[in-house]
C-alpha cells in the first residue's frame, strides 16, 4: 500500500513540475497607438492566469508572464483577436476589427501613416 501511495505522489509531483507557474512569452500584435496598447493589454490581462502583459507601440511586441496551469498562449491570442487586433499568425475577424476606434485602424495605410514618427 505504501508503494502505491509513493508512486502516486511521484506522478503527481512530476506533472505539477512540468507546468510553469511563471511562463514568459511574446507575441507580435498589430496596433498603432496608446489606445491600442490599452486595449491589447486589457484583453490579455482579462485572461485568467495572465500576470503581466506589456505591449510596445514601436516594436508591436506583447510580452507576457502567465501561469501555464491556468491558460495557454492560444487562449491569450484568441482574446487579443477578439479585441480586434491581428497577431503575427492570425487575423482578427472583420467584426472584431470594426470595433476598434477609427484612429486605431492599423490595417488602413492612411491611419498607419498618421502614426509614423
Phi and psi restraints in degrees (range 20) as a CNS / XPLOR table:
assign (resid 1 and name C) (resid 2 and name N)
       (resid 2 and name CA) (resid 2 and name C) 1.0 -62.6 20.0 2
assign (resid 2 and name N) (resid 2 and name CA)
       (resid 2 and name C) (resid 3 and name N) 1.0 -37.1 20.0 2
assign (resid 2 and name C) (resid 3 and name N)
       (resid 3 and name CA) (resid 3 and name C) 1.0 -63.6 20.0 2
assign (resid 3 and name N) (resid 3 and name CA)
       (resid 3 and name C) (resid 4 and name N) 1.0 -39.6 20.0 2
assign (resid 3 and name C) (resid 4 and name N)
       (resid 4 and name CA) (resid 4 and name C) 1.0 -65.6 20.0 2
assign (resid 4 and name N) (resid 4 and name CA)
       (resid 4 and name C) (resid 5 and name N) 1.0 -41.6 20.0 2
assign (resid 4 and name C) (resid 5 and name N)
       (resid 5 and name CA) (resid 5 and name C) 1.0 -64.6 20.0 2
assign (resid 5 and name N) (resid 5 and name CA)
       (resid 5 and name C) (resid 6 and name N) 1.0 -43.5 20.0 2
assign (resid 5 and name C) (resid 6 and name N)
       (resid 6 and name CA) (resid 6 and name C) 1.0 -63.4 20.0 2
assign (resid 6 and name N) (resid 6 and name CA)
       (resid 6 and name C) (resid 7 and name N) 1.0 -43.3 20.0 2
assign (resid 6 and name C) (resid 7 and name N)
       (resid 7 and name CA) (resid 7 and name C) 1.0 -63.9 20.0 2
assign (resid 7 and name N) (resid 7 and name CA)
       (resid 7 and name C) (resid 8 and name N) 1.0 -42.3 20.0 2
assign (resid 7 and name C) (resid 8 and name N)
       (resid 8 and name CA) (resid 8 and name C) 1.0 -61.3 20.0 2
assign (resid 8 and name N) (resid 8 and name CA)
       (resid 8 and name C) (resid 9 and name N) 1.0 -43.9 20.0 2
assign (resid 8 and name C) (resid 9 and name N)
       (resid 9 and name CA) (resid 9 and name C) 1.0 -64.3 20.0 2
assign (resid 9 and name N) (resid 9 and name CA)
       (resid 9 and name C) (resid 10 and name N) 1.0 -39.6 20.0 2
assign (resid 9 and name C) (resid 10 and name N)
       (resid 10 and name CA) (resid 10 and name C) 1.0 -64.4 20.0 2
assign (resid 10 and name N) (resid 10 and name CA)
       (resid 10 and name C) (resid 11 and name N) 1.0 -42.2 20.0 2
assign (resid 10 and name C) (resid 11 and name N)
       (resid 11 and name CA) (resid 11 and name C) 1.0 -65.1 20.0 2
assign (resid 11 and name N) (resid 11 and name CA)
       (resid 11 and name C) (resid 12 and name N) 1.0 -44.1 20.0 2
assign (resid 11 and name C) (resid 12 and name N)
       (resid 12 and name CA) (resid 12 and name C) 1.0 -62.7 20.0 2
assign (resid 12 and name N) (resid 12 and name CA)
       (resid 12 and name C) (resid 13 and name N) 1.0 -43.1 20.0 2
assign (resid 12 and name C) (resid 13 and name N)
       (resid 13 and name CA) (resid 13 and name C) 1.0 -62.2 20.0 2
assign (resid 13 and name N) (resid 13 and name CA)
       (resid 13 and name C) (resid 14 and name N) 1.0 -40.8 20.0 2
assign (resid 13 and name C) (resid 14 and name N)
       (resid 14 and name CA) (resid 14 and name C) 1.0 -71.4 20.0 2
assign (resid 14 and name N) (resid 14 and name CA)
       (resid 14 and name C) (resid 15 and name N) 1.0 -33.8 20.0 2
assign (resid 14 and name C) (resid 15 and name N)
       (resid 15 and name CA) (resid 15 and name C) 1.0 -67.9 20.0 2
assign (resid 15 and name N) (resid 15 and name CA)
       (resid 15 and name C) (resid 16 and name N) 1.0 -41.2 20.0 2
assign (resid 15 and name C) (resid 16 and name N)
       (resid 16 and name CA) (resid 16 and name C) 1.0 -64.5 20.0 2
assign (resid 16 and name N) (resid 16 and name CA)
       (resid 16 and name C) (resid 17 and name N) 1.0 -39.8 20.0 2
assign (resid 16 and name C) (resid 17 and name N)
       (resid 17 and name CA) (resid 17 and name C) 1.0 -68.7 20.0 2
assign (resid 17 and name N) (resid 17 and name CA)
       (resid 17 and name C) (resid 18 and name N) 1.0 -30.3 20.0 2
assign (resid 17 and name C) (resid 18 and name N)
       (resid 18 and name CA) (resid 18 and name C) 1.0 -66.3 20.0 2
assign (resid 18 and name N) (resid 18 and name CA)
       (resid 18 and name C) (resid 19 and name N) 1.0 -23.9 20.0 2
assign (resid 18 and name C) (resid 19 and name N)
       (resid 19 and name CA) (resid 19 and name C) 1.0 -101.9 20.0 2
assign (resid 19 and name N) (resid 19 and name CA)
       (resid 19 and name C) (resid 20 and name N) 1.0 134.6 20.0 2
assign (resid 19 and name C) (resid 20 and name N)
       (resid 20 and name CA) (resid 20 and name C) 1.0 -91.5 20.0 2
assign (resid 20 and name N) (resid 20 and name CA)
       (resid 20 and name C) (resid 21 and name N) 1.0 127.2 20.0 2
assign (resid 20 and name C) (resid 21 and name N)
       (resid 21 and name CA) (resid 21 and name C) 1.0 -71.4 20.0 2
assign (resid 21 and name N) (resid 21 and name CA)
       (resid 21 and name C) (resid 22 and name N) 1.0 -30.1 20.0 2
assign (resid 21 and name C) (resid 22 and name N)
       (resid 22 and name CA) (resid 22 and name C) 1.0 -130.5 20.0 2
assign (resid 22 and name N) (resid 22 and name CA)
       (resid 22 and name C) (resid 23 and name N) 1.0 66.0 20.0 2
assign (resid 22 and name C) (resid 23 and name N)
       (resid 23 and name CA) (resid 23 and name C) 1.0 -74.3 20.0 2
assign (resid 23 and name N) (resid 23 and name CA)
       (resid 23 and name C) (resid 24 and name N) 1.0 147.9 20.0 2
assign (resid 23 and name C) (resid 24 and name N)
       (resid 24 and name CA) (resid 24 and name C) 1.0 -118.1 20.0 2
assign (resid 24 and name N) (resid 24 and name CA)
       (resid 24 and name C) (resid 25 and name N) 1.0 142.4 20.0 2
assign (resid 24 and name C) (resid 25 and name N)
       (resid 25 and name CA) (resid 25 and name C) 1.0 -155.9 20.0 2
assign (resid 25 and name N) (resid 25 and name CA)
       (resid 25 and name C) (resid 26 and name N) 1.0 166.4 20.0 2
assign (resid 25 and name C) (resid 26 and name N)
       (resid 26 and name CA) (resid 26 and name C) 1.0 -141.9 20.0 2
assign (resid 26 and name N) (resid 26 and name CA)
       (resid 26 and name C) (resid 27 and name N) 1.0 148.5 20.0 2
assign (resid 26 and name C) (resid 27 and name N)
       (resid 27 and name CA) (resid 27 and name C) 1.0 -130.6 20.0 2
assign (resid 27 and name N) (resid 27 and name CA)
       (resid 27 and name C) (resid 28 and name N) 1.0 149.0 20.0 2
assign (resid 27 and name C) (resid 28 and name N)
       (resid 28 and name CA) (resid 28 and name C) 1.0 -91.3 20.0 2
assign (resid 28 and name N) (resid 28 and name CA)
       (resid 28 and name C) (resid 29 and name N) 1.0 124.2 20.0 2
assign (resid 28 and name C) (resid 29 and name N)
       (resid 29 and name CA) (resid 29 and name C) 1.0 -128.9 20.0 2
assign (resid 29 and name N) (resid 29 and name CA)
       (resid 29 and name C) (resid 30 and name N) 1.0 130.7 20.0 2
assign (resid 29 and name C) (resid 30 and name N)
       (resid 30 and name CA) (resid 30 and name C) 1.0 -76.9 20.0 2
assign (resid 30 and name N) (resid 30 and name CA)
       (resid 30 and name C) (resid 31 and name N) 1.0 142.1 20.0 2
assign (resid 30 and name C) (resid 31 and name N)
       (resid 31 and name CA) (resid 31 and name C) 1.0 177.7 20.0 2
assign (resid 31 and name N) (resid 31 and name CA)
       (resid 31 and name C) (resid 32 and name N) 1.0 172.0 20.0 2
assign (resid 31 and name C) (resid 32 and name N)
       (resid 32 and name CA) (resid 32 and name C) 1.0 -134.3 20.0 2
assign (resid 32 and name N) (resid 32 and name CA)
       (resid 32 and name C) (resid 33 and name N) 1.0 -11.0 20.0 2
assign (resid 32 and name C) (resid 33 and name N)
       (resid 33 and name CA) (resid 33 and name C) 1.0 -152.6 20.0 2
assign (resid 33 and name N) (resid 33 and name CA)
       (resid 33 and name C) (resid 34 and name N) 1.0 -176.7 20.0 2
assign (resid 33 and name C) (resid 34 and name N)
       (resid 34 and name CA) (resid 34 and name C) 1.0 -64.0 20.0 2
assign (resid 34 and name N) (resid 34 and name CA)
       (resid 34 and name C) (resid 35 and name N) 1.0 -33.1 20.0 2
assign (resid 34 and name C) (resid 35 and name N)
       (resid 35 and name CA) (resid 35 and name C) 1.0 -67.4 20.0 2
assign (resid 35 and name N) (resid 35 and name CA)
       (resid 35 and name C) (resid 36 and name N) 1.0 -37.2 20.0 2
assign (resid 35 and name C) (resid 36 and name N)
       (resid 36 and name CA) (resid 36 and name C) 1.0 -62.2 20.0 2
assign (resid 36 and name N) (resid 36 and name CA)
       (resid 36 and name C) (resid 37 and name N) 1.0 -44.5 20.0 2
assign (resid 36 and name C) (resid 37 and name N)
       (resid 37 and name CA) (resid 37 and name C) 1.0 -55.3 20.0 2
assign (resid 37 and name N) (resid 37 and name CA)
       (resid 37 and name C) (resid 38 and name N) 1.0 -48.3 20.0 2
assign (resid 37 and name C) (resid 38 and name N)
       (resid 38 and name CA) (resid 38 and name C) 1.0 -61.8 20.0 2
assign (resid 38 and name N) (resid 38 and name CA)
       (resid 38 and name C) (resid 39 and name N) 1.0 -44.9 20.0 2
assign (resid 38 and name C) (resid 39 and name N)
       (resid 39 and name CA) (resid 39 and name C) 1.0 -65.2 20.0 2
assign (resid 39 and name N) (resid 39 and name CA)
       (resid 39 and name C) (resid 40 and name N) 1.0 -44.4 20.0 2
assign (resid 39 and name C) (resid 40 and name N)
       (resid 40 and name CA) (resid 40 and name C) 1.0 -65.5 20.0 2
assign (resid 40 and name N) (resid 40 and name CA)
       (resid 40 and name C) (resid 41 and name N) 1.0 -47.2 20.0 2
assign (resid 40 and name C) (resid 41 and name N)
       (resid 41 and name CA) (resid 41 and name C) 1.0 -65.6 20.0 2
assign (resid 41 and name N) (resid 41 and name CA)
       (resid 41 and name C) (resid 42 and name N) 1.0 -39.9 20.0 2
assign (resid 41 and name C) (resid 42 and name N)
       (resid 42 and name CA) (resid 42 and name C) 1.0 -64.2 20.0 2
assign (resid 42 and name N) (resid 42 and name CA)
       (resid 42 and name C) (resid 43 and name N) 1.0 -44.8 20.0 2
assign (resid 42 and name C) (resid 43 and name N)
       (resid 43 and name CA) (resid 43 and name C) 1.0 -59.2 20.0 2
assign (resid 43 and name N) (resid 43 and name CA)
       (resid 43 and name C) (resid 44 and name N) 1.0 -40.7 20.0 2
assign (resid 43 and name C) (resid 44 and name N)
       (resid 44 and name CA) (resid 44 and name C) 1.0 -68.9 20.0 2
assign (resid 44 and name N) (resid 44 and name CA)
       (resid 44 and name C) (resid 45 and name N) 1.0 -47.6 20.0 2
assign (resid 44 and name C) (resid 45 and name N)
       (resid 45 and name CA) (resid 45 and name C) 1.0 -68.0 20.0 2
assign (resid 45 and name N) (resid 45 and name CA)
       (resid 45 and name C) (resid 46 and name N) 1.0 -22.6 20.0 2
assign (resid 45 and name C) (resid 46 and name N)
       (resid 46 and name CA) (resid 46 and name C) 1.0 -80.2 20.0 2
assign (resid 46 and name N) (resid 46 and name CA)
       (resid 46 and name C) (resid 47 and name N) 1.0 2.1 20.0 2
assign (resid 46 and name C) (resid 47 and name N)
       (resid 47 and name CA) (resid 47 and name C) 1.0 -89.6 20.0 2
assign (resid 47 and name N) (resid 47 and name CA)
       (resid 47 and name C) (resid 48 and name N) 1.0 123.4 20.0 2
assign (resid 47 and name C) (resid 48 and name N)
       (resid 48 and name CA) (resid 48 and name C) 1.0 -56.6 20.0 2
assign (resid 48 and name N) (resid 48 and name CA)
       (resid 48 and name C) (resid 49 and name N) 1.0 128.3 20.0 2
assign (resid 48 and name C) (resid 49 and name N)
       (resid 49 and name CA) (resid 49 and name C) 1.0 102.6 20.0 2
assign (resid 49 and name N) (resid 49 and name CA)
       (resid 49 and name C) (resid 50 and name N) 1.0 -13.6 20.0 2
assign (resid 49 and name C) (resid 50 and name N)
       (resid 50 and name CA) (resid 50 and name C) 1.0 -84.3 20.0 2
assign (resid 50 and name N) (resid 50 and name CA)
       (resid 50 and name C) (resid 51 and name N) 1.0 122.8 20.0 2
assign (resid 50 and name C) (resid 51 and name N)
       (resid 51 and name CA) (resid 51 and name C) 1.0 -97.7 20.0 2
assign (resid 51 and name N) (resid 51 and name CA)
       (resid 51 and name C) (resid 52 and name N) 1.0 -31.8 20.0 2
assign (resid 51 and name C) (resid 52 and name N)
       (resid 52 and name CA) (resid 52 and name C) 1.0 -148.7 20.0 2
assign (resid 52 and name N) (resid 52 and name CA)
       (resid 52 and name C) (resid 53 and name N) 1.0 138.5 20.0 2
assign (resid 52 and name C) (resid 53 and name N)
       (resid 53 and name CA) (resid 53 and name C) 1.0 -144.8 20.0 2
assign (resid 53 and name N) (resid 53 and name CA)
       (resid 53 and name C) (resid 54 and name N) 1.0 118.0 20.0 2
assign (resid 53 and name C) (resid 54 and name N)
       (resid 54 and name CA) (resid 54 and name C) 1.0 -131.4 20.0 2
assign (resid 54 and name N) (resid 54 and name CA)
       (resid 54 and name C) (resid 55 and name N) 1.0 120.2 20.0 2
assign (resid 54 and name C) (resid 55 and name N)
       (resid 55 and name CA) (resid 55 and name C) 1.0 -106.4 20.0 2
assign (resid 55 and name N) (resid 55 and name CA)
       (resid 55 and name C) (resid 56 and name N) 1.0 133.0 20.0 2
assign (resid 55 and name C) (resid 56 and name N)
       (resid 56 and name CA) (resid 56 and name C) 1.0 -98.6 20.0 2
assign (resid 56 and name N) (resid 56 and name CA)
       (resid 56 and name C) (resid 57 and name N) 1.0 121.7 20.0 2
assign (resid 56 and name C) (resid 57 and name N)
       (resid 57 and name CA) (resid 57 and name C) 1.0 -61.3 20.0 2
assign (resid 57 and name N) (resid 57 and name CA)
       (resid 57 and name C) (resid 58 and name N) 1.0 -40.8 20.0 2
assign (resid 57 and name C) (resid 58 and name N)
       (resid 58 and name CA) (resid 58 and name C) 1.0 -73.5 20.0 2
assign (resid 58 and name N) (resid 58 and name CA)
       (resid 58 and name C) (resid 59 and name N) 1.0 -45.1 20.0 2
assign (resid 58 and name C) (resid 59 and name N)
       (resid 59 and name CA) (resid 59 and name C) 1.0 -93.3 20.0 2
assign (resid 59 and name N) (resid 59 and name CA)
       (resid 59 and name C) (resid 60 and name N) 1.0 -15.4 20.0 2
assign (resid 59 and name C) (resid 60 and name N)
       (resid 60 and name CA) (resid 60 and name C) 1.0 65.6 20.0 2
assign (resid 60 and name N) (resid 60 and name CA)
       (resid 60 and name C) (resid 61 and name N) 1.0 19.8 20.0 2
assign (resid 60 and name C) (resid 61 and name N)
       (resid 61 and name CA) (resid 61 and name C) 1.0 -91.1 20.0 2
assign (resid 61 and name N) (resid 61 and name CA)
       (resid 61 and name C) (resid 62 and name N) 1.0 127.1 20.0 2
assign (resid 61 and name C) (resid 62 and name N)
       (resid 62 and name CA) (resid 62 and name C) 1.0 -101.8 20.0 2
assign (resid 62 and name N) (resid 62 and name CA)
       (resid 62 and name C) (resid 63 and name N) 1.0 113.5 20.0 2
assign (resid 62 and name C) (resid 63 and name N)
       (resid 63 and name CA) (resid 63 and name C) 1.0 -97.3 20.0 2
assign (resid 63 and name N) (resid 63 and name CA)
       (resid 63 and name C) (resid 64 and name N) 1.0 130.9 20.0 2
assign (resid 63 and name C) (resid 64 and name N)
       (resid 64 and name CA) (resid 64 and name C) 1.0 -124.6 20.0 2
assign (resid 64 and name N) (resid 64 and name CA)
       (resid 64 and name C) (resid 65 and name N) 1.0 146.0 20.0 2
assign (resid 64 and name C) (resid 65 and name N)
       (resid 65 and name CA) (resid 65 and name C) 1.0 -126.0 20.0 2
assign (resid 65 and name N) (resid 65 and name CA)
       (resid 65 and name C) (resid 66 and name N) 1.0 124.5 20.0 2
assign (resid 65 and name C) (resid 66 and name N)
       (resid 66 and name CA) (resid 66 and name C) 1.0 -147.8 20.0 2
assign (resid 66 and name N) (resid 66 and name CA)
       (resid 66 and name C) (resid 67 and name N) 1.0 162.0 20.0 2
assign (resid 66 and name C) (resid 67 and name N)
       (resid 67 and name CA) (resid 67 and name C) 1.0 -93.7 20.0 2
assign (resid 67 and name N) (resid 67 and name CA)
       (resid 67 and name C) (resid 68 and name N) 1.0 111.4 20.0 2
assign (resid 67 and name C) (resid 68 and name N)
       (resid 68 and name CA) (resid 68 and name C) 1.0 -63.3 20.0 2
assign (resid 68 and name N) (resid 68 and name CA)
       (resid 68 and name C) (resid 69 and name N) 1.0 -18.1 20.0 2
assign (resid 68 and name C) (resid 69 and name N)
       (resid 69 and name CA) (resid 69 and name C) 1.0 -76.8 20.0 2
assign (resid 69 and name N) (resid 69 and name CA)
       (resid 69 and name C) (resid 70 and name N) 1.0 -17.0 20.0 2
assign (resid 69 and name C) (resid 70 and name N)
       (resid 70 and name CA) (resid 70 and name C) 1.0 -114.0 20.0 2
assign (resid 70 and name N) (resid 70 and name CA)
       (resid 70 and name C) (resid 71 and name N) 1.0 -22.3 20.0 2
assign (resid 70 and name C) (resid 71 and name N)
       (resid 71 and name CA) (resid 71 and name C) 1.0 -153.9 20.0 2
assign (resid 71 and name N) (resid 71 and name CA)
       (resid 71 and name C) (resid 72 and name N) 1.0 174.4 20.0 2
assign (resid 71 and name C) (resid 72 and name N)
       (resid 72 and name CA) (resid 72 and name C) 1.0 -131.2 20.0 2
assign (resid 72 and name N) (resid 72 and name CA)
       (resid 72 and name C) (resid 73 and name N) 1.0 164.8 20.0 2
assign (resid 72 and name C) (resid 73 and name N)
       (resid 73 and name CA) (resid 73 and name C) 1.0 -59.8 20.0 2
assign (resid 73 and name N) (resid 73 and name CA)
       (resid 73 and name C) (resid 74 and name N) 1.0 -38.7 20.0 2
assign (resid 73 and name C) (resid 74 and name N)
       (resid 74 and name CA) (resid 74 and name C) 1.0 -61.9 20.0 2
assign (resid 74 and name N) (resid 74 and name CA)
       (resid 74 and name C) (resid 75 and name N) 1.0 -40.1 20.0 2
assign (resid 74 and name C) (resid 75 and name N)
       (resid 75 and name CA) (resid 75 and name C) 1.0 -65.9 20.0 2
assign (resid 75 and name N) (resid 75 and name CA)
       (resid 75 and name C) (resid 76 and name N) 1.0 -45.1 20.0 2
assign (resid 75 and name C) (resid 76 and name N)
       (resid 76 and name CA) (resid 76 and name C) 1.0 -62.0 20.0 2
assign (resid 76 and name N) (resid 76 and name CA)
       (resid 76 and name C) (resid 77 and name N) 1.0 -44.7 20.0 2
assign (resid 76 and name C) (resid 77 and name N)
       (resid 77 and name CA) (resid 77 and name C) 1.0 -60.6 20.0 2
assign (resid 77 and name N) (resid 77 and name CA)
       (resid 77 and name C) (resid 78 and name N) 1.0 -39.4 20.0 2
assign (resid 77 and name C) (resid 78 and name N)
       (resid 78 and name CA) (resid 78 and name C) 1.0 -65.5 20.0 2
assign (resid 78 and name N) (resid 78 and name CA)
       (resid 78 and name C) (resid 79 and name N) 1.0 -33.2 20.0 2
assign (resid 78 and name C) (resid 79 and name N)
       (resid 79 and name CA) (resid 79 and name C) 1.0 -68.4 20.0 2
assign (resid 79 and name N) (resid 79 and name CA)
       (resid 79 and name C) (resid 80 and name N) 1.0 -40.2 20.0 2
assign (resid 79 and name C) (resid 80 and name N)
       (resid 80 and name CA) (resid 80 and name C) 1.0 -65.4 20.0 2
assign (resid 80 and name N) (resid 80 and name CA)
       (resid 80 and name C) (resid 81 and name N) 1.0 -41.9 20.0 2
assign (resid 80 and name C) (resid 81 and name N)
       (resid 81 and name CA) (resid 81 and name C) 1.0 -62.7 20.0 2
assign (resid 81 and name N) (resid 81 and name CA)
       (resid 81 and name C) (resid 82 and name N) 1.0 -41.6 20.0 2
assign (resid 81 and name C) (resid 82 and name N)
       (resid 82 and name CA) (resid 82 and name C) 1.0 -64.5 20.0 2
assign (resid 82 and name N) (resid 82 and name CA)
       (resid 82 and name C) (resid 83 and name N) 1.0 -26.2 20.0 2
assign (resid 82 and name C) (resid 83 and name N)
       (resid 83 and name CA) (resid 83 and name C) 1.0 -80.3 20.0 2
assign (resid 83 and name N) (resid 83 and name CA)
       (resid 83 and name C) (resid 84 and name N) 1.0 -4.2 20.0 2
assign (resid 83 and name C) (resid 84 and name N)
       (resid 84 and name CA) (resid 84 and name C) 1.0 100.6 20.0 2
assign (resid 84 and name N) (resid 84 and name CA)
       (resid 84 and name C) (resid 85 and name N) 1.0 14.0 20.0 2
assign (resid 84 and name C) (resid 85 and name N)
       (resid 85 and name CA) (resid 85 and name C) 1.0 -116.5 20.0 2
assign (resid 85 and name N) (resid 85 and name CA)
       (resid 85 and name C) (resid 86 and name N) 1.0 132.4 20.0 2
assign (resid 85 and name C) (resid 86 and name N)
       (resid 86 and name CA) (resid 86 and name C) 1.0 -74.4 20.0 2
assign (resid 86 and name N) (resid 86 and name CA)
       (resid 86 and name C) (resid 87 and name N) 1.0 150.6 20.0 2
assign (resid 86 and name C) (resid 87 and name N)
       (resid 87 and name CA) (resid 87 and name C) 1.0 -110.6 20.0 2
assign (resid 87 and name N) (resid 87 and name CA)
       (resid 87 and name C) (resid 88 and name N) 1.0 177.2 20.0 2
assign (resid 87 and name C) (resid 88 and name N)
       (resid 88 and name CA) (resid 88 and name C) 1.0 -58.4 20.0 2
assign (resid 88 and name N) (resid 88 and name CA)
       (resid 88 and name C) (resid 89 and name N) 1.0 -38.4 20.0 2
assign (resid 88 and name C) (resid 89 and name N)
       (resid 89 and name CA) (resid 89 and name C) 1.0 -96.9 20.0 2
assign (resid 89 and name N) (resid 89 and name CA)
       (resid 89 and name C) (resid 90 and name N) 1.0 -28.0 20.0 2
assign (resid 89 and name C) (resid 90 and name N)
       (resid 90 and name CA) (resid 90 and name C) 1.0 -129.5 20.0 2
assign (resid 90 and name N) (resid 90 and name CA)
       (resid 90 and name C) (resid 91 and name N) 1.0 153.4 20.0 2
assign (resid 90 and name C) (resid 91 and name N)
       (resid 91 and name CA) (resid 91 and name C) 1.0 -110.4 20.0 2
assign (resid 91 and name N) (resid 91 and name CA)
       (resid 91 and name C) (resid 92 and name N) 1.0 135.5 20.0 2
assign (resid 91 and name C) (resid 92 and name N)
       (resid 92 and name CA) (resid 92 and name C) 1.0 -64.8 20.0 2
assign (resid 92 and name N) (resid 92 and name CA)
       (resid 92 and name C) (resid 93 and name N) 1.0 152.0 20.0 2
assign (resid 92 and name C) (resid 93 and name N)
       (resid 93 and name CA) (resid 93 and name C) 1.0 -65.0 20.0 2
assign (resid 93 and name N) (resid 93 and name CA)
       (resid 93 and name C) (resid 94 and name N) 1.0 157.3 20.0 2
assign (resid 93 and name C) (resid 94 and name N)
       (resid 94 and name CA) (resid 94 and name C) 1.0 -62.0 20.0 2
assign (resid 94 and name N) (resid 94 and name CA)
       (resid 94 and name C) (resid 95 and name N) 1.0 -33.8 20.0 2
assign (resid 94 and name C) (resid 95 and name N)
       (resid 95 and name CA) (resid 95 and name C) 1.0 -65.5 20.0 2
assign (resid 95 and name N) (resid 95 and name CA)
       (resid 95 and name C) (resid 96 and name N) 1.0 -43.6 20.0 2
assign (resid 95 and name C) (resid 96 and name N)
       (resid 96 and name CA) (resid 96 and name C) 1.0 -66.9 20.0 2
assign (resid 96 and name N) (resid 96 and name CA)
       (resid 96 and name C) (resid 97 and name N) 1.0 -42.9 20.0 2
assign (resid 96 and name C) (resid 97 and name N)
       (resid 97 and name CA) (resid 97 and name C) 1.0 -62.0 20.0 2
assign (resid 97 and name N) (resid 97 and name CA)
       (resid 97 and name C) (resid 98 and name N) 1.0 -35.9 20.0 2
assign (resid 97 and name C) (resid 98 and name N)
       (resid 98 and name CA) (resid 98 and name C) 1.0 -65.4 20.0 2
assign (resid 98 and name N) (resid 98 and name CA)
       (resid 98 and name C) (resid 99 and name N) 1.0 -17.3 20.0 2
assign (resid 98 and name C) (resid 99 and name N)
       (resid 99 and name CA) (resid 99 and name C) 1.0 -82.4 20.0 2
assign (resid 99 and name N) (resid 99 and name CA)
       (resid 99 and name C) (resid 100 and name N) 1.0 -14.6 20.0 2
assign (resid 99 and name C) (resid 100 and name N)
       (resid 100 and name CA) (resid 100 and name C) 1.0 -74.9 20.0 2
assign (resid 100 and name N) (resid 100 and name CA)
       (resid 100 and name C) (resid 101 and name N) 1.0 153.2 20.0 2
assign (resid 100 and name C) (resid 101 and name N)
       (resid 101 and name CA) (resid 101 and name C) 1.0 -59.8 20.0 2
assign (resid 101 and name N) (resid 101 and name CA)
       (resid 101 and name C) (resid 102 and name N) 1.0 146.3 20.0 2
assign (resid 101 and name C) (resid 102 and name N)
       (resid 102 and name CA) (resid 102 and name C) 1.0 -53.7 20.0 2
assign (resid 102 and name N) (resid 102 and name CA)
       (resid 102 and name C) (resid 103 and name N) 1.0 -33.3 20.0 2
assign (resid 102 and name C) (resid 103 and name N)
       (resid 103 and name CA) (resid 103 and name C) 1.0 -76.7 20.0 2
assign (resid 103 and name N) (resid 103 and name CA)
       (resid 103 and name C) (resid 104 and name N) 1.0 -6.5 20.0 2
assign (resid 103 and name C) (resid 104 and name N)
       (resid 104 and name CA) (resid 104 and name C) 1.0 -103.2 20.0 2
assign (resid 104 and name N) (resid 104 and name CA)
       (resid 104 and name C) (resid 105 and name N) 1.0 8.8 20.0 2
assign (resid 104 and name C) (resid 105 and name N)
       (resid 105 and name CA) (resid 105 and name C) 1.0 -74.3 20.0 2
assign (resid 105 and name N) (resid 105 and name CA)
       (resid 105 and name C) (resid 106 and name N) 1.0 79.0 20.0 2
assign (resid 105 and name C) (resid 106 and name N)
       (resid 106 and name CA) (resid 106 and name C) 1.0 -65.1 20.0 2
assign (resid 106 and name N) (resid 106 and name CA)
       (resid 106 and name C) (resid 107 and name N) 1.0 -16.6 20.0 2
assign (resid 106 and name C) (resid 107 and name N)
       (resid 107 and name CA) (resid 107 and name C) 1.0 -79.8 20.0 2
assign (resid 107 and name N) (resid 107 and name CA)
       (resid 107 and name C) (resid 108 and name N) 1.0 -18.1 20.0 2
assign (resid 107 and name C) (resid 108 and name N)
       (resid 108 and name CA) (resid 108 and name C) 1.0 -83.3 20.0 2
assign (resid 108 and name N) (resid 108 and name CA)
       (resid 108 and name C) (resid 109 and name N) 1.0 118.3 20.0 2
assign (resid 108 and name C) (resid 109 and name N)
       (resid 109 and name CA) (resid 109 and name C) 1.0 -61.0 20.0 2
assign (resid 109 and name N) (resid 109 and name CA)
       (resid 109 and name C) (resid 110 and name N) 1.0 -34.1 20.0 2
assign (resid 109 and name C) (resid 110 and name N)
       (resid 110 and name CA) (resid 110 and name C) 1.0 -66.0 20.0 2
assign (resid 110 and name N) (resid 110 and name CA)
       (resid 110 and name C) (resid 111 and name N) 1.0 -41.5 20.0 2
assign (resid 110 and name C) (resid 111 and name N)
       (resid 111 and name CA) (resid 111 and name C) 1.0 -65.4 20.0 2
assign (resid 111 and name N) (resid 111 and name CA)
       (resid 111 and name C) (resid 112 and name N) 1.0 -43.9 20.0 2
assign (resid 111 and name C) (resid 112 and name N)
       (resid 112 and name CA) (resid 112 and name C) 1.0 -57.8 20.0 2
assign (resid 112 and name N) (resid 112 and name CA)
       (resid 112 and name C) (resid 113 and name N) 1.0 -44.0 20.0 2
assign (resid 112 and name C) (resid 113 and name N)
       (resid 113 and name CA) (resid 113 and name C) 1.0 -63.5 20.0 2
assign (resid 113 and name N) (resid 113 and name CA)
       (resid 113 and name C) (resid 114 and name N) 1.0 -36.4 20.0 2
assign (resid 113 and name C) (resid 114 and name N)
       (resid 114 and name CA) (resid 114 and name C) 1.0 -63.5 20.0 2
assign (resid 114 and name N) (resid 114 and name CA)
       (resid 114 and name C) (resid 115 and name N) 1.0 -26.0 20.0 2
assign (resid 114 and name C) (resid 115 and name N)
       (resid 115 and name CA) (resid 115 and name C) 1.0 -97.5 20.0 2
assign (resid 115 and name N) (resid 115 and name CA)
       (resid 115 and name C) (resid 116 and name N) 1.0 1.7 20.0 2
assign (resid 115 and name C) (resid 116 and name N)
       (resid 116 and name CA) (resid 116 and name C) 1.0 -70.8 20.0 2
assign (resid 116 and name N) (resid 116 and name CA)
       (resid 116 and name C) (resid 117 and name N) 1.0 142.5 20.0 2
